């Protein structure tokens, strides 16, 4: 079991606190929070050191490497057999990415895109990159451009009602994401047939072993030439396109939900979200959250606490 330590900024620590809110466990003394996700324990200290500890800590730790000066304190980061050769990024690939997993309100959206090698220079020139680094307005513009270019894609949306049903059945969010990616990729492979991509690049949110085991529990297998890359959207244009279309869909779904409730539902899992959930409960009753939110998030408890003030 290895561990990795990051030194982060105040802004990143705040972002991490929000991101891991739903995964938080009992906070140790002198820590800002402790959480457990995909078998990795994340402990953030007030000194702005964050320790990732578990079987594959590099997967979770790499989410935050843009800010951090990373120090490996034990067991070097291991590569795995599902890492692609970097030449694959210049070839014709399917890329798959998801969004909405850390948002209390709204669905999870997963998109897979098939980008031919001949389209890569143009997409780069147009500014296609990781949706996390783009505003919603820019995402809308780029998404429309991608669609105009007739880039083949497959989009899968897990709405809140179904999400909550699966969660009650014992499905982890990791398993949900695995099956959503698999569904999107399978549909896209059928759509582009008989064309066969040079590879399938999945933005890595779990170790390949965990992903494959999730597939096995549902009688599915990993498609040939599948690869897993952390922050894949910064390497492969096909994943960047998928990231943008997934986010574009998520924003549209949030707009629909906001229209239904009569006010703007905030994204993320912050204090604003707790307040919005509290207002929604007052307006429509607690049972309505099943239709709008991921009810197992701690935001549900926090919203209830607002009602008692």
C-alpha positions as CSV (number, residue, x, y, z in Angstrom):
1,X,0.0,0.0,0.0
2,X,1.5,3.3,-1.1
3,X,0.9,6.9,-0.4
4,X,1.4,10.2,-2.1
5,X,1.5,13.7,-0.6
6,X,0.5,16.9,-2.4
7,X,1.1,20.4,-1.2
8,X,-1.9,22.5,-2.4
9,X,-3.1,26.1,-2.5
10,X,-5.9,27.5,-0.4
11,X,-8.2,27.5,-3.5
12,X,-7.4,23.9,-4.3
13,X,-8.0,22.8,-0.7
14,X,-11.4,24.5,-0.9
15,X,-12.1,22.8,-4.2
16,X,-11.1,19.4,-2.8
17,X,-13.3,19.9,0.3
18,X,-16.3,20.5,-2.0
19,X,-15.4,17.7,-4.4
20,X,-14.9,15.0,-1.6
21,X,-17.9,16.1,0.5
22,X,-20.0,13.1,-0.3
23,X,-17.1,10.7,0.4
24,X,-16.1,12.2,3.8
25,X,-15.5,10.0,6.8
26,X,-14.8,11.0,10.4
27,X,-12.2,13.8,10.3
28,X,-9.0,13.2,12.4
29,X,-7.6,15.9,14.7
30,X,-5.6,18.6,12.8
31,X,-7.2,17.6,9.5
32,X,-9.5,19.7,7.3
33,X,-11.3,16.6,6.1
34,X,-10.8,12.9,5.5
35,X,-12.6,11.0,2.7
36,X,-12.5,7.6,1.1
37,X,-13.1,7.1,-2.7
38,X,-12.4,4.1,-4.9
39,X,-10.4,2.4,-2.1
40,X,-8.2,5.5,-1.6
41,X,-8.2,7.4,1.7
42,X,-7.7,11.2,1.2
43,X,-6.6,13.1,4.3
44,X,-6.3,16.9,3.9
45,X,-4.5,18.8,6.7
46,X,-4.8,22.4,7.6
47,X,-1.2,22.9,6.6
48,X,-2.4,22.3,3.1
49,X,-0.7,18.9,2.8
50,X,-3.0,16.2,1.3
51,X,-2.2,12.5,1.7
52,X,-3.6,9.9,-0.7
53,X,-3.2,6.4,0.7
54,X,-4.4,3.0,-0.8
55,X,-3.7,0.4,-3.4
56,X,-3.5,2.9,-6.3
57,X,-3.2,6.4,-4.8
58,X,-1.8,7.9,-8.0
59,X,-5.2,7.7,-9.8
60,X,-6.9,9.9,-7.2
61,X,-3.9,12.1,-6.6
62,X,-3.4,12.9,-10.2
63,X,-6.7,14.8,-10.3
64,X,-4.9,17.6,-8.5
65,X,-1.4,17.6,-10.0
66,X,-1.9,20.9,-11.9
67,X,-1.6,22.7,-8.7
68,X,0.5,20.5,-6.6
69,X,4.2,19.9,-6.1
70,X,3.9,16.1,-5.8
71,X,6.2,14.1,-3.5
72,X,6.1,10.3,-3.7
73,X,6.8,9.0,-0.3
74,X,6.5,5.3,-1.0
75,X,6.1,3.0,-3.9
76,X,6.7,4.7,-7.2
77,X,3.7,5.4,-9.4
78,X,3.0,2.2,-11.3
79,X,2.0,2.2,-14.9
80,X,-0.3,-0.6,-16.0
81,X,-0.9,-2.8,-19.1
82,X,-3.7,-0.5,-20.2
83,X,-1.6,2.6,-20.7
84,X,-1.4,3.4,-24.4
85,X,1.6,4.3,-26.4
86,X,1.7,8.1,-26.8
87,X,1.5,7.7,-30.6
88,X,-2.1,6.7,-30.1
89,X,-3.0,10.3,-29.4
90,X,-2.3,11.2,-33.0
91,X,-4.4,8.4,-34.4
92,X,-8.2,7.8,-35.0
93,X,-9.6,7.0,-31.5
94,X,-12.8,6.8,-29.5
95,X,-12.5,8.9,-26.4
96,X,-14.9,8.6,-23.4
97,X,-15.5,11.0,-20.5
98,X,-18.1,11.9,-17.9
99,X,-19.4,14.8,-15.9
100,X,-21.9,15.5,-13.1
101,X,-20.4,13.0,-10.6
102,X,-19.5,15.6,-8.0
103,X,-22.7,17.6,-8.5
104,X,-25.5,17.2,-6.0
105,X,-28.2,18.4,-8.4
106,X,-28.5,16.9,-11.9
107,X,-27.6,13.7,-13.7
108,X,-24.4,12.0,-14.7
109,X,-23.7,12.4,-18.4
110,X,-21.2,10.3,-20.3
111,X,-20.1,10.8,-23.8
112,X,-17.9,8.8,-26.2
113,X,-16.6,10.5,-29.4
114,X,-14.9,9.0,-32.4
115,X,-12.3,11.5,-33.8
116,X,-10.4,10.6,-37.0
117,X,-6.7,11.6,-37.1
118,X,-7.5,14.0,-40.0
119,X,-9.8,16.0,-37.7
120,X,-7.3,16.4,-34.8
121,X,-5.4,19.5,-36.2
122,X,-8.7,21.4,-36.8
123,X,-10.1,20.6,-33.4
124,X,-6.9,21.7,-31.7
125,X,-7.0,25.0,-33.8
126,X,-10.6,25.5,-32.6
127,X,-9.6,25.3,-29.0
128,X,-11.0,21.9,-28.1
129,X,-9.6,20.9,-24.7
130,X,-10.7,19.7,-21.2
131,X,-14.2,21.1,-20.4
132,X,-13.1,21.7,-16.8
133,X,-10.9,24.6,-18.0
134,X,-13.7,26.1,-20.0
135,X,-16.7,28.3,-19.1
136,X,-20.2,27.0,-19.8
137,X,-20.6,29.6,-22.6
138,X,-17.4,28.4,-24.3
139,X,-18.5,24.8,-23.9
140,X,-21.8,25.6,-25.7
141,X,-19.9,27.3,-28.6
142,X,-17.4,24.4,-28.9
143,X,-20.1,21.7,-28.6
144,X,-22.0,23.2,-31.5
145,X,-18.9,23.4,-33.6
146,X,-18.1,19.7,-32.8
147,X,-21.7,18.7,-33.8
148,X,-21.4,20.7,-37.0
149,X,-18.3,18.8,-37.9
150,X,-20.4,15.6,-37.7
151,X,-18.0,14.0,-35.2
152,X,-19.7,10.6,-34.4
153,X,-20.6,10.4,-30.7
154,X,-22.8,8.5,-28.3
155,X,-24.3,10.2,-25.2
156,X,-25.7,8.4,-22.1
157,X,-27.6,10.3,-19.3
158,X,-28.2,8.7,-15.9
159,X,-31.1,10.8,-14.5
160,X,-31.5,11.3,-10.8
161,X,-34.4,8.9,-10.3
162,X,-32.4,6.0,-11.8
163,X,-29.2,7.1,-10.0
164,X,-30.9,6.9,-6.6
165,X,-32.5,3.6,-7.4
166,X,-29.1,2.1,-8.3
167,X,-27.5,3.6,-5.2
168,X,-30.2,2.0,-3.1
169,X,-29.5,-1.3,-4.7
170,X,-25.9,-1.0,-3.6
171,X,-24.2,0.3,-6.7
172,X,-21.3,2.5,-6.1
173,X,-20.9,5.6,-8.2
174,X,-17.8,4.0,-9.7
175,X,-19.9,1.0,-11.0
176,X,-22.5,3.4,-12.4
177,X,-19.8,5.3,-14.3
178,X,-18.2,2.1,-15.6
179,X,-21.5,0.9,-17.0
180,X,-22.3,4.3,-18.5
181,X,-19.0,4.4,-20.2
182,X,-19.4,0.9,-21.5
183,X,-22.9,1.6,-22.8
184,X,-21.7,4.8,-24.6
185,X,-18.7,3.1,-26.1
186,X,-20.6,0.0,-27.2
187,X,-23.3,2.2,-28.9
188,X,-20.6,4.2,-30.7
189,X,-18.7,1.1,-31.9
190,X,-22.0,0.0,-33.5
191,X,-22.6,3.4,-35.0
192,X,-19.2,3.7,-36.7
193,X,-19.1,0.0,-37.8
194,X,-17.5,-1.4,-39.9
195,X,-14.9,1.2,-39.1
196,X,-12.6,0.0,-36.2
197,X,-10.8,2.7,-34.2
198,X,-7.1,2.5,-33.6
199,X,-7.9,2.5,-29.9
200,X,-10.5,3.4,-27.2
201,X,-9.3,5.9,-24.6
202,X,-11.2,6.1,-21.3
203,X,-10.6,8.9,-18.8
204,X,-9.4,6.9,-15.8
205,X,-11.5,7.3,-12.7
206,X,-10.7,3.9,-11.2
207,X,-7.9,1.3,-11.8
208,X,-8.4,-0.9,-14.9
209,X,-8.9,-3.9,-12.5
210,X,-11.8,-2.2,-10.7
211,X,-13.4,-1.1,-14.0
212,X,-13.1,-4.6,-15.5
213,X,-14.5,-6.2,-12.3
214,X,-17.5,-3.9,-12.5
215,X,-18.1,-5.0,-16.0
216,X,-17.9,-8.7,-15.0
217,X,-20.6,-8.3,-12.4
218,X,-23.0,-7.3,-15.2
219,X,-21.7,-10.0,-17.6
220,X,-19.8,-7.5,-19.8
221,X,-16.2,-7.5,-21.1
222,X,-13.8,-4.7,-22.0
223,X,-13.7,-4.0,-25.7
224,X,-10.5,-4.7,-27.6
225,X,-7.8,-2.0,-27.7
226,X,-9.2,-0.2,-24.6
227,X,-6.9,2.0,-22.6
228,X,-7.1,4.0,-19.4
229,X,-5.4,7.4,-19.0
230,X,-5.6,9.8,-16.1
231,X,-6.6,13.3,-17.3
232,X,-7.0,11.8,-20.7
233,X,-8.8,14.9,-22.0
234,X,-5.4,16.8,-21.9
235,X,-3.8,14.1,-24.0
236,X,-6.4,12.9,-26.5
237,X,-8.6,15.2,-28.6
238,X,-11.3,12.4,-28.8
239,X,-11.6,12.5,-25.0
240,X,-11.6,16.4,-25.0
241,X,-14.5,16.3,-27.4
242,X,-16.3,13.8,-25.2
243,X,-15.6,16.0,-22.2
244,X,-17.1,19.0,-23.9
245,X,-20.2,17.2,-25.2
246,X,-20.8,15.5,-21.8
247,X,-20.6,18.9,-20.1
248,X,-22.8,20.6,-22.7
249,X,-25.5,17.9,-22.1
250,X,-25.1,18.3,-18.3
251,X,-25.6,22.1,-18.5
252,X,-28.7,21.6,-20.7
253,X,-30.2,19.0,-18.2
254,X,-29.5,21.4,-15.3
255,X,-31.3,24.2,-17.2
256,X,-34.3,21.9,-17.6
257,X,-34.4,21.0,-13.9
258,X,-34.1,24.6,-13.0
259,X,-37.0,25.5,-15.2
260,X,-39.0,22.8,-13.5
261,X,-38.4,24.0,-10.0
262,X,-38.7,27.7,-10.9
263,X,-35.2,28.8,-9.8
264,X,-31.6,28.2,-10.8
265,X,-30.2,25.1,-9.3
266,X,-26.5,25.6,-8.4
267,X,-23.8,23.2,-9.7
268,X,-21.3,21.5,-7.4
269,X,-21.9,20.5,-3.8
270,X,-21.2,23.8,-1.9
271,X,-23.1,25.7,0.8
272,X,-25.2,27.3,-1.9
273,X,-26.3,23.9,-2.9
274,X,-27.4,23.1,0.7
275,X,-29.4,26.3,0.8
276,X,-31.0,25.5,-2.6
277,X,-31.9,22.0,-1.5
278,X,-33.4,23.4,1.7
279,X,-35.6,25.8,-0.3
280,X,-36.6,23.0,-2.6
281,X,-37.7,20.9,0.3
282,X,-39.8,23.8,1.6
283,X,-41.3,24.3,-1.8
284,X,-42.0,20.8,-2.9
285,X,-41.3,18.4,0.0
286,X,-38.3,16.2,0.8
287,X,-39.5,13.4,-1.5
288,X,-39.0,15.6,-4.5
289,X,-35.2,15.5,-4.1
290,X,-35.2,12.0,-5.7
291,X,-36.0,13.7,-9.0
292,X,-33.5,16.5,-8.8
293,X,-30.5,15.3,-6.7
294,X,-28.2,12.5,-5.6
295,X,-29.8,12.1,-2.3
296,X,-27.0,10.1,-0.6
297,X,-24.7,13.2,-0.7
298,X,-24.2,14.9,2.6
299,X,-26.0,17.9,1.2
300,X,-29.3,16.3,2.0
301,X,-28.5,16.2,5.7
302,X,-27.2,19.8,5.6
303,X,-30.3,21.0,3.8
304,X,-32.4,19.4,6.5
305,X,-30.4,21.2,9.1
306,X,-31.2,24.5,7.5
307,X,-34.9,23.8,7.9
308,X,-34.5,23.4,11.7
309,X,-32.8,26.8,12.1
